[in-house]
Every structure is written in structure tokens, then in C-alpha cells.
């Protein structure tokens, strides 16, 4: 089963994304491309029993401008999906 996370848009510091084949307790983190490090906040946990859905992730003021991507981790913390890169102005 191939898991997918797709960045849709960034509007007013809210990221909208869709996902497929992410199970309950999977986590979606924001990763700074330059360093490759996931940010400690925001972290979104999948709570829906449906493996297909959408996310709205509000960015805190601490998230600086730059290039980022979303990364999905399974319940064991293993990388299972990555979005395309996007810029936060």
C-alpha cells in the first residue's frame, strides 16, 4: 500500500493538504528543506479511520519564510510519504 500526501495550497498561514493510505495515528510534520529537520510544531495526527482525507495545518508565527515539505510518519515514526516542496513567504 503506497501512502501519499499532497500539498494543495497555503493561504493566510494555513496549509491545506490531501492524503491517501495514511492510517490512524500517522503523523504529518512540516520539514525545512534546507536543513532536513522536522519542525517541532505543527504536528498533525491522523484521527480518522478512513485512509483518505484532507488536512488543514495552521502555521505558528515561529515558522520562518523558506522552502518546506510535508512528511508523513507511521505510528512507529517511520517515514511513509513526502509532499512536493513549497515556499512559505
Buried (B, 14 or more C-beta within 10 A) or exposed (E): EEBBBBBBEBEEEEBBBBBBBBBEEBBBBBBBEEEEEBBEEBEBEBEEEEBEEEBEBEBEEEBEEEEBBBBBBBEEEEEBBBBEEBEBE
